Amino acid sequence: LCKATGARLIQFSTISVSGTTEDVSKLGRSELDEQSLYFGQTLDNKYTSSKLMGERMVLEAAAEGLDAKVIRVGTLAARESDGEFQVNFLTNNFIGRLRSYSLLGCFPYSMIENQVCMGPIDRSCEAFLKLAKTPQACCVFNAVNNHTLPLGDIIREMNQNGSNIEFVEYDVFVKALNEAQKDPDKAAILSSMTAYMNTAHGKKIVALPFKAHNTTQILARMGFFWNASNEKYVDDFINVLRGFMFFQKDNLER
C-alpha cells in the first residue's frame, strides 16, 4: 500500500530485539544500536523473533526505495501528565512484574540496582511523531528514555503506598516464586515474572544492552528531551493502579 501510494511506512518494533546470549564473546557485537539488526543474539520467544523479522522485511523494502522507518520502543509506561496507563494494563509485562513482586510479598536484594527505563506514553508519542518526520535517510531509531530508575526505588515507593514487599536473599525469592507457581491462578499472574527470570533451560543467560545515543541526539536537535522519572511520577501511576485493586494479593483476575 505504501509503495502504491507513496506513503511513509512506520514500523514500531521493540528494543528487546537486543536479545540474550550465553557468551558475549561469541557475538559480532555486544550491544544493540541504531546500526544493528542481527548479530548472533538469541531471540528465544516468538514476540521478539517476529519483531526482528519484521524489521528485516521493512529494511529490505527501504533498501529498494520504500520510504520507511523502524522505531524501537522500550518500556512504555503511564502518562507523565497524570499517571494514567493503558486500558489493557493487565497485559503489560513490566506492570505484570511489579504485580508479581506484590503477590509474592518479596523482592531480591540482588535486583535493587537493576535499572528500569520507562517511557511515559504521552512523552513517547511526542518523540515518535518527531522521529516519523525525519529525513528518509534516517531509518532506525532506539526511541527510549535516556534516564533510568533503580527497580529497588520503585519497590520502595510501592511499599510507601500500601504494599508489603520484603527485601530478601535471592534463594528466598526463588523459593517463594516456585511455591506460588503451584497455584494455577497465581501462576497465570506470575507469567510476566517467569518470562524475565535469568535462566533458560537451566543455562545462565545475559540480556544484551542497547544504546540510543544517535536517537537521543536526533531528538535533541528537534527540540525534544526526555524528563527523568521521579518519585512523583512513580507515586502517580502506582496510585492509579492501586485504585483498580491491582496489587491486592486476593485479586487474581488476569
Secondary structure by P-SEA (a helix, b strand, c coil): ccccccbbbbbbbbcccccccccccccccccccccccccccccccaaaaaaaaaaaaaaaaaaacccbbbbbbcccccccccccccccccccaaaaaaaaaaaacbbbcccccbbbbbbcaaaaaaaaaaaaacccccccccccccbbbbaaaaaaaaaaaccbbbbbcaaaaaaaaaaaaccaaaaaaaaaaaaaccccccbbbbbbbbbaaaaaaaaaaacbbbbcccaaaaaaaaaaaaaacccccccccc
